[in-house]
Amino acid sequence: MMKLVEEFGTPLRITYLPIVGKNIARAKRWFHEAAEKTQFRGRYNYCYVTKSSHFHHITSEVLKHGALIETSSAYDLDIVRHLVDQGEMKQDARVICNGFKPENYLQRILDLREEGISGLTPIIDNLDEWQKLSARATQPMDVGIRIATEEEPKFAFYTSRLGLGYHRILPLYQDAIKDHPHLTLRMLHFFVNTGIRDTAYYWNELNKALDLYVKLRKICPTLTALNIGGGLPTKNSLAFEYDYAYMFEAILEQVAMKCDDAKVPHPDIYTEFGSFTVGEAGATLFQVLHQKRQNDRERWNMIDSSFMTTLPDSWAVNHRFLMLPLNRWMDSYERVFLGGLTCDSDDYYNSEQHINAIYLPTFKPDQPLFLGFFHTGAYQDNIGGHGGVHHCLIPGLRHILIEDAEDGTFECREFCESQPSTQVLGLLGYDANNTNQSVAIRLQREEHVES
Ligand SMILES: Cc1ncc(COP(=O)(O)O)c(C=O)c1O
């Protein structure tokens, strides 16, 4: 890590690409081992959720390791088109089209299907969507239905806004999908917001989804796939413990048991792992610039960027990342708070009080201190924005891609430089050669005459 810092400086974002393939392979291995133990007969399809990191270097890596793609919006489908055109993705590879579908997303699905991308599998989110799709589909296409799961009791609402309520799904199949000339029900989709956890809530929701699956499977012979969504966690602290192999086994055991009891075939399983695929591939490196002591107890180590803009999940949803000093490990330590460069009082990083306070090598002005936040590869760029204009105009980070080279060394290449001021000012309309030719539209002011 210090070599990277010496070579490329901080603040720095790195992506170590080999982790992506390694994690896909790990999940496939857990599935196959679990399937053997539980005598599960369905196949496994690993999908990657592009929303967790849309970068081409990630989708490319994912496809090289045999994963399928899940999309969430119209522009995502333009990524699919691009990948197919470049020969990185097969024209008939299954693409799970999830999410609520406004007109542009729905139309893009239909257009791509017309253009011959035949594996698109829209997951029906609501009845209106089904009506539009069913009225306009002219080509054979598999569809799925997403179950609206019940939220954990601590949530502000009971039922997820995504998907269709349990009681609507059988009637939708019987009254509409069953006899549709082009659309075939292939998949039931189930995803709980809080992820795949060994909790009574998760097992209860899975159980309800499986009850529905077997009921539907009995009347719908084309239903061969169960999609259990994403939510496989990544290590977010050194104390993190999660038995991945056990969870795979426990899930397959439940699915096999339900299907055997109901005498229906085991489904093919689809997962849509975003964080798990790409989270561990990313790290964000900072230098401590200065220490401010505001009273006898609080020491603020100021970093050379912003948490709000580079690790937005750390303030928005209080997500914790694995954090370690990169140098001076054998030095004395002190308890600190970490402060970001924006003027926002929320731009700081502190672990949960009294549980995991941050201890770092003692600040010394003449001995630079560097920090690494690890497993930051998922969602941070998409939520904080890549390029663009950030809070207090804190520039986007320099980003380095790292791959394993043949002789045991690492090959590093710059994906983007630290965001230059000209780019930011240009986006804000301060472009000296402003060539914005858009035509002004004048709207007539309506006169309201009081009678
Ligand atoms: C439908 C769906 N599938 C998969 C995922 C990926 O979740 P994760 O990144 O936790 O694996 C999400 C995340 O929001 C999602 O909405």
The ligand as a Tripos MOL2 file, in Angstrom:
@<TRIPOS>MOLECULE
LIG
   16    16     1     0     0
SMALL
NO_CHARGES

@<TRIPOS>ATOM
      1 C1        -32.8850   -6.1560   -6.9120 C.3       1 LIG1
      2 C2        -31.5340   -6.0790   -6.3220 C.ar      1 LIG1
      3 N1        -30.7080   -7.1230   -6.4620 N.ar      1 LIG1
      4 C3        -29.4640   -7.0870   -5.9650 C.ar      1 LIG1
      5 C4        -28.9890   -5.9790   -5.2830 C.ar      1 LIG1
      6 C5        -27.5700   -5.9910   -4.7950 C.3       1 LIG1
      7 O1        -27.4470   -5.9820   -3.4390 O.3       1 LIG1
      8 P1        -25.9820   -6.1510   -2.7920 P.3       1 LIG1
      9 O2        -25.1230   -5.1130   -3.3870 O.co2     1 LIG1
     10 O3        -26.2510   -5.9680   -1.3610 O.co2     1 LIG1
     11 O4        -25.5410   -7.5410   -3.1350 O.co2     1 LIG1
     12 C6        -29.8090   -4.8900   -5.0930 C.ar      1 LIG1
     13 C7        -29.3280   -3.7210   -4.3530 C.2       1 LIG1
     14 O5        -29.9610   -2.7530   -4.1250 O.2       1 LIG1
     15 C8        -31.1220   -4.9270   -5.6230 C.ar      1 LIG1
     16 O6        -31.9620   -3.8990   -5.4740 O.3       1 LIG1
@<TRIPOS>BOND
     1     1     2 1
     2     2     3 ar
     3     2    15 ar
     4     3     4 ar
     5     4     5 ar
     6     5     6 1
     7     5    12 ar
     8     6     7 1
     9     7     8 1
    10     8     9 2
    11     8    10 1
    12     8    11 1
    13    12    13 1
    14    12    15 ar
    15    13    14 2
    16    15    16 1
@<TRIPOS>SUBSTRUCTURE
     1 LIG1         1 GROUP 0 **** ****
